[in-house]
């Protein structure tokens, strides 16, 4: 997997990417459509989530039932997701069925029926998903954290807002699909067992005639504020904390990833050891790197009790700041092993590789090989990570809490 990705650009600008995986008999593919939460019109928060379901409720000559039967008949393991920039739809399946699957997805993208009678069920599923966040406060606090951390509309919730979903109309949503589903700005990726020249031929036939279109520039506003509290009378407090860091294309990207891994790379990491094990302040704590094309941050979650919430946030911030004071060689080596292990495990999944190569191309304009990523991780050191931490100090912490009372942010 060090040979690099296959790449072809259709005449209309649509980018096709692929990575062969000789050890598998399956294939995974994904269409990355430029219709994410951030590009939805004002007052339509959650529309992308509705669209991701509605387009599968009939397309081309097939109604809802017929399309579902056709997809199931190919043995597809379907996936769909919404992030700030995109709706991504795809599947994993037996390699011999790839042509038929791509043809069906061509109908879904270009000729979705978008029948009014199927809109209400799609919208209700989205509404139910938002309501369900009350039963998953860990997920909810991190969604709200991104809303608070990233400037509008970048942090806009992919799940949506109930009030805006309830007033969303079929005609408005059809217009959004017409304006955003542009093949020329779509990325298609495939990984596993396939012949790329053959795939290019299929894609040229299905998508090649579309015209080029330009993306509308996003105007971003200010960040909403440093702290948001969501009142919830209960016995738990859910804390989300985030601070800015470098984006994936930055020269310090791997130093940032290693710093996060030292903080939260396992049971011997700083946060787990200092916040949970030594002080017993919380039942769960962890940090992760999160990036968009326009901005990036390090996000941290902690679950604790009302009595320990203030001390928990204070100790977490202390540990972030203390990292620049010194890191041991053992910590760095352990972090490198952890990062490369997760990379290897992801590389064994065709769906993960299809997603990774599409994400790389969108973020960086190129696809990194696994060998390149491993070499960059190996190139980091205690000195390079500490130098990064001292030049790019952790500051401007944004915090969201869900619980019975507010906490203080220093």
N, C-alpha and C positions, 0 to 999 in steps of 0.2 A: 504493500500500500504506500510505497514511497515514490511511485512513478508519476504521480500527479493525476489530476482529474481530466476527463474528456470534456471538451467545451465546443459549443457551436452557437452562433447567433443567427437567428432567422432574419430574413430580409426586412421584417417589420421591427426588429430590435429585440424580440423575445430571446432570452438567454437559456440555453440548454446545457446542463452540467451532468456529468456521470462519473461514477467510480466503480470499477470492476472489483468484485469480491469472488475469487476463484473457489473458495471453500464452501459456498452456499448454493442451494438450488432455488432459492427464493429471490424475489426482487422487490424493492420498495421504491416508490416514487412520490413526489410531492409537487404541487403547484403553489407557488408563493405569490398571492394576488395582492396588488397594492390597494387594499381596502380595509385597513386596520382601524382601530378605535380612534386614533388621533386625527384621521382624515374624514371622519363622519361630520356632517353639518352640526352646527350648534342646535341643541335641543333634541339630538338624536343619539344620546349616549346609550350604547347597547345595540344599536342597529346592526353593527357588524356581526354580533352574536346571533341575531335573528336571521340575517342573510346566510350565515354559515349552515344553518339548518334548512331554511326555506328553499335554497337552490337544489337540495336533494329530494324535494317533494314533487318530482315530475320534471322531465327535460326531454326535448326533442319529441319523438313520437310516443314516448312512454309517460304514462301517468304515474302518480305516486307509488302505487302498488307495483306496477310493471317495472319501474326503475329500481325499486328495492329488490325485487325478485332477480333482476338482471345482475345487479351488483353482488347479491348473495350467491347467485349461481356461479360466479367466478371465484368464490372462496376468498373474497377480500376481507382483510382485517382493516377496516377504515379508520381514518383519523381526521380530525378537524380541529383547528385552534385559531384563536384571535389574539394578536398582540397589538402593540401601539401602531405599527406600520402596516401589518398584513393580516389577511385571512389565509391560512395555509390548509389545504385539503390534500389528502393523499391516502395511500394504502400500502399494505404488504400482501403479496400473493405469490402463487406459483409462477415461475418465470414464463411458462408457456402461455399464460393468460394475459400477458402484459399488453399486447396489441388491443385486445377487446376492452380491457380496462381503460386504457388511454382514450379510446373512442367514446366510451361512456362519459368519461370526465370532460371530453370535448363538448359533448351535449350539455353537461351540467354547467360549464363555464360560459359557453356561447349561446346556448338555447334553453336555459332554465325556463320553465313555464311560468313560475311566479304567479300561480293562481290565487285569487283573493280568498278562496275557500280554504287554502292551506296556510294562509298567513297567520291566522289567529292561533293555531296550535304551535307554530314556530315561535311566535311572540310569547305565548304562555310559558313555553319551556324556558325561555330566557328570563322571564319574570320569576319563575319558580327557582331558577338558579341563583338569582340575587337574594331571594328570601332565604334560601338554604344556607347562605353565608352566616346567618345568625347561629346556625348549628355547627359552624366551623370557624370559630373566632380567630384561630391562628391564620387561616387563609385570609380572612376578612381584614385583619390588622395589617397584613403585608400589602394587600391591594390598596387600602387607604393610605398606607405609608408612601407608596409610589405616587398616588395622587397628590400627596402633600409635598413630596420631594422634587418631582419633575415639574417644570413649568407647563402650564396649560398650553396646548392640549396633549402634550407628550405623556403625562401621567394619567390621562383619562382612563377610567376603569373599562377593561374589556368586557366585564360581566354586564355593566350598564347600571343605570339608575331606574328604579321602579317607576317614578313619576314620568320620566321621559319615555320609557318603554310603553307605558299604558296609553300614552297619547300618540304613539307612533302609528302611522297609517300605511296601508299597502302601497298607495300611489307614491308616497314619499320614498319608501324603501325601494320601489322599482326604479325610481329616478337615481337613487344612490348607486344601485347596481349598474345602471347604464353609464354613469359617470366614472365609476371607479374600476370596473372589470375590464381592464385594458390588457390584452395579450402582449402588446409591445413593451409593457413595463412589468410583465410577469416573469418570474424565474421558475424554470422547471428543473428538477433534479431527480436523478435515478441512481440507485446503488444496488449491487448484487450481481445476479447473472443476467446479462443482456448483451446485445450487439449494438453499439452506439450508432453506427451508420444506419442501421435499420430503424432505430428509434428516431433519428433525425428525419428520415423519410416520412415516417408516420406523422411527426409533429409539423413538418412543412405542409403536408396535405391538410391537416386539421386546422392549423393556426396561422399558416404563412401569409394568408391574404389580407390580414388586418393591417390597418394603417398605423403609423407611428404616432404616439401621443406623448405629451410632456406632463410630468407630475406638477400639480399646483404646489407652489411654495407654501410651507407652513409658517404662520406668524405665531411665535411663542410669546407668552406673557411672563409675568413674574411668578416665582414660587409662592404658593399660598401662605406659607408661614412656617416657623420652626417647630411649633407644637400644636397638636390636635388631640383632644380627649373625647372619647365616645362613651357616654354614660351607660353602664351596665351593672345593675345590682346583682352581685354574685360573689362567690368565694375565690375567684381567680382574676388575675390581671394579665393581660396580654400586651407586651411591649414590642413595638417595632422601631428600630433606629437605623438611620441611613445617613451617609456622608459622601460627598463627591469624591471621585477618583478618576484615573485616566481611562480613556476609551480603548477598544481593542487594537486600533492601529498605532497607538502610542508606543514609543521605544521602551517605556517602563511597564508595558502591559504585563509581562511575565513576572516582573518584580512585584506588581500589585497582587497577582494571583497567588504567588508564594506567600506574601504577607497575610493574605486571607487564610491560606491553608495553615499557617503557623497559629493563627488565632482560632481556627475552627476546622481543623482537618481530621479530627477523631477524638478518641477518649483521652489522649494525652495532650490535646491542644490547650492553649492558654485559657480560652473562655470556659471550656468544660471543666478544667482543673481548678481555676481560681473562683469561678462564680458558682458552679454547682457542687463540686466535690469538696473543696476546702471550707467554703462558707455555707453550703446548703441553702443558697438563696432562691433557687428555682428548680423546677423539674425538667425544664428543657431550655437549651440555649445553643445558638449557632449563628454563623455569619456566612454570607455568600456574595460573590461578585455578580452584579447585574448591569447589563449594558443595553443601550439603544445606539443607533447610529449617531445621534446628536449629543448624547450625554451618558455618563455611567456613574455607578455608585456602589458602595459596599453596604449591604443590608444585613441587619442583625435582628434576630427574634429571641425573646425570652418569655417564658411562661412562669408566673410566680403567684404569690398571694398578696392581698392588699397590704399586709403588715410589712412585707419584705420588698415591695415594689420600688420604693425610693432607693434603698441600699443597692438593689439589683442594678438599676440604671446607673447609679454612681460608680459601682465597681466595673461595669462594662465599659463605660467611658474611660475610666482609669486604665484598664487593660489595653484599650486601643491606643491611648497616648503613651503608655509605658513600652509599647512594642519598639519604638524608635531608640530606646535606651540600650537595647542589646538583644541579640538573638544568638542562640548557640548553633554550632555546626550540626549537632544532632537534630535540632528542631528543623533546620533547613533540609537536611537529607530526608527526614521523615516526611516533610511536606512534599518534596520532589517525588518520592515514591508514591505517595497518595495521589498526586495529580496525574502521574503517568499511569498508575493502575486504573484510575477512572477513565482515562483516555483509551486505554487498551480495551476495557470492557465495552465502552461505547462503540469502538471501531468494529467490534464483532457483531453488532446489530446493523442490518442493512437500513432500517428506518432511521436510526441515529445518524448514520453516515450521510444518508440523503438529506436530512435536516441540517447537518453540519456544513456540508459543502454549499448548500444554498445560503445559509447564514453567513459563511465566510465571504461569499461573493457579494452579498448585499452590504455587509459591513466594510469590507476591505477592497472590493473590486477584483479579488482573486481568491483562489482556493489554496489553503495551506495543506501541504502533505503531512501525514502523521510523523514522518521522519523529521521534518522541519520543526514541528511543535516540540517533539522530544528533545531535539538539539537546543532549542531556545530555553527549555526548562533546565537542561543540564548547564547551560551557559550562566545561569543565575548563581549567585553566591551570597554568603552572609553580608559581605561588603556591599554588593549591588543592591540588595534589599534594604539594608540600613541607609544607604545613600538616598534611595528613593523615598523612604519614610521621613527622612530629615528635610528633603527638598519639598515633598508633597505632604505636609503635616495634616493629620486628621483634624478637621475642624468643621464648623457649620453643621453640626449635628441636627438632623430633622427627626422628630419623635412623634409617634402616634401611640396612644394607649387606649385599651378597652378595659373598663373596670369601674368600681364604685366611686373612686375619687381620683383627682388629678395628682400628678407628681411634679416636682420642680426640675427644670433643666438648667444646669449651671452655664 
